[in-house]
Amino acid sequence: MSAANDRITVSMSDGVADVRLVRADKMNALDAAMFNALVDTAAQLRNEKGLRAVVLSGEGRAFCAGLDMGRFAAMGDGSSDLRDLAKRTHGLTNHSQQAVWGWRQLPVPVIAAVHGVAFGGGFQLALGADMRYLAPDARMSIMEIKWGLVPDMAGTPILATLVRDDILRDLTFTGRIFSAQEAMSYGLATRVCDDPRAAALEAAREIAGKSPDAIRAIKRMLNNLSMSNPGPSLLAESVEQMRLMGSPNQTEAVRANIEKRAPKFADGSN
């Protein structure tokens, strides 16, 4: 897959999709076209044969500065077209939530490479990834409170799995800007890297070299993990393991390790 529009570009290499937000003149802010591009790109990647991993990043000075100022202005002067956000347009989500949740639904790992700022909806977009690599000077904020709003792009259920309840409340109530180092201490950053995109691409290529069947099984298991009701998750571990044991790619992984060579995997079948 190689695709481009005026909001997002996608290039594929060795199973890794390099997804770039390219509205650099607006710090990749989320307007209607960007929302549509995020939803559509995730949907297209979901059906991409040979996909092994995804890196999500932004061009220019920032990962994503959040909701486009024009949309805030429309809210302020009453010209905004209020939509029924409770209407589910994509299964569990509405359209704006799907711009984030769609990356969680991908069957392969997604790494967000964050530089500059990730504010409001841009921060929630980073949460849609499985992992977040941050530049040392990156800044983040759950900024919706600044605009009299709540985070509503699927951020809250994801945040609840990442940070302590009091930290979540602090960041959401105050909307304060926090550093990459703070994000790391809160559990919101996976790594702090001098060049997060280069590090993310390197990690994605490493993941792409592993068994695609096992990688997709791990993603399913972790997406369905629930410690409040562990029975289904425990059963899923057994079911997924039975699917993998003795399969061609699992056998190849064993042989390659024994023979001390790079494995040659077939594209995943699930």
N, C-alpha and C positions, 0 to 999 in steps of 0.2 A: 504493500500500500504506500503510495506517495500522493499526498493531497495538500491543497493549499486554498485558503480563501483570504479575505481581508482581515480576519481575526485570528486564525489558527493555521499553522503549517504542521504537516506530519511527514516524516521520512522514516523509512524502515531500513535497517541494516542488521543482518544476521539475527533476525528475530526480535530485535529491540526497536520499539517505536519511539522516536524522538519527537515529542509533541511540544510545540512552541506557541505561546500566546504572542501575537505580533502586532498588537495595538500600542506600540511603544510610545507614540506621541501623547497618549493618554494614560501612561503607566499601566496599560493593559486593564483599564477599568471595565466593569461589567455593564455593558449596554445590552439592548435586546439582541443585537447581532452576536455579541459574545456569548450570551446565554444559549442562543440557538446553536452556535458553533461548538460549544462545550458538550451539549446534549448529543448533537449529531455525531461528533467525533468519537465520543465514548461508545455510541451505538455501533458505529462502523468498525471500530477496533474489536468490539466483542465478537464479530464474525470474521475477523481477519485470520486466515490460515497461517500457521507458522509463527504466530505471535508468542513471544516468550516473556517479555517484560516491557514496561513503559516508563519513560522519563518525562515528567511534566514540568515545564519551566517557562519563563517569560523573557522576552527581549527587552532591551533598553534598561532603564534605571530601576525597574521593580519587577517583582513576580506578579503582583496584582494589587492595585490600590483600593479595590473594593468597588462598590456600586458607583456607576457613572454619575457625576455631579448633576447632569441634566435630569436624571430621574429624581434626585433629591429636590431639585428646583421645582419640578412638577408637583411633588408632594407639598412643597411649601406654598405654592400659589393656587393649589386646588385643582390643577389641570390634569393630575395623574388619573389614569383610568384604573380605578380600583377593581381588582379581579377577585374571584372567589378562590382564595388560596387553599381553602379546605377541600376543593375538588381535586381528587387524585387523577392525574393525567398519565402517570407512568407506574402503574402498580401501586406501590406504597407511597409514592411521592407526587408532588406537583412539579411543574416544569422547572422552576428555579432550584428546587431541592435536587432534581435529577442532574443538574449541572455539576453537583458535588457527588451525589450518591451513585451516579453512573460509573465513576471511577472505582468505587468500592465493588460494583457489580462485575467489573472485568474479571475474567477467570485467571488472570496473571498478576504478578506484583506490579504496583505503580509506585514510583519514587518521585516526590515533588522536590525540585531543586529551587530553593527560595533565596533570593537576594533582594536588596533594597527593602521594600515593605510588602507585607501581606496583611492588609487591614480589612476588617468586616467580612464581606463576601469573599475577598481574596484569601483571608485567613481560613475561612471555611472550605474554600477550594483546596487548599493545602491539606486540610484534614481528610479530604476524600481519598488521598493517597495512603498506601500502606506504610510508607516511611517518608520522613521529611529531613532533607539535608539542608542546613542553613549556612549562609555566609556569616562570618564573625560579626559583621555590622548590620545584619538583618534585623528588622523590627517588625513586631506583630501586635495586633490588637483585635479584641472582640469589640468592635467600635460601634455596633448598632445603637447602643444606649445614647451615644452622642446625638443621634438623629431621632431619639424618642422611640426607637424600635427595639425588637428583640432579634437575636440571631435565628433565622428561619430557613437556612439553606442546608439542613441536615446536620448542622454542626453540633447541636446539643447531645444527641444520642452518641455521637462519636466521642465528644469531649468527656462524656461520663465514663467512658472506658479508659481514658488516658490520664486524667488528673483527679486529685482529691476533690471532694465535694466543696470544701471551703475555698480552694483555689479557683475552681470553676465559678463559684459565686462572686468572689473578689473580682476576677477578670471581666465577668459579664455585667456586674452591677456598676463597676467604675469605668469600663472601657479604656483603661489605661494602656499605654504603649509599653511593651516589655521587650527586652533584648534577646538575642539568640542564646546567650548564656542562661538567662532566666528561663527561656523556653526549654532548654536542656534540663534544668533542675526540676521543672514542672512535669516533665515527661512528654512535652510537645515536640521536641526535636529528637531525631534519631542520631544525627551527627552534626557537629559544627565543622565546616570545611572551608579552606581558603577559596576553593573553586567548587561550589556545590554541584554545578551541572556536570563538570568533568568527573567528579567523584561518583555522581549518580549514574552516569553513563558507564563508568567502569564497573560499578556494582551490578548494573543491569546486564552487562555482558557476562559477568560471572554467573549470575542467575540463569541466563540464557544457555549456559553450558551444562546445566544440570538437567536431570530427567524432566521433560515437560509434564509427564503424567503425575509425577510426585509433586512438582511445583503447583499444579492446578489442584491437586488433592489437598495440599496444605492450605491454599487460599480458601477452598470450600470449608475446611474444618475451622479455620480461624474466624471466618465470617459468621459461622453458625455457633461459635463458642458461647456458652452461657453457664456461668458458675452457679447461678440461682436455680438452674434446672439442668444439672450435668448429665443426666441420663442420655438424652439424645446425642450429646457431644461425645460421650464415652462410646456409645454404639457407633457413631460416625467414624471414630478412630479405627475401630475394628473393621467396619465395612470398607473404608478407604484402603486400609492396609491389605485386606484380602484381595481387593482389585489390583493392587500394585504387585503383590508378591508373585514372582514367576512370570510377570508380563515382559514383553521384549525389551522395553526400555529399562526396567528394573534389572533384568538379567545383564544387559549391556553395562549398566552402572557398576555392577559387581565385577564383571570381567575386566572392564577398563581399569578399575582400581587394582585388581590382582595383577594385571599385566603392565601396570604403571604407564598407561597411555591415556591420551585424551579420548573421552567417550564419543561415540557417533550415534546420536539419538535420532529416531524417527519423529516426525511431528506428532504432537499429542493427539490421542484419540478421544479425549474427554475434556 
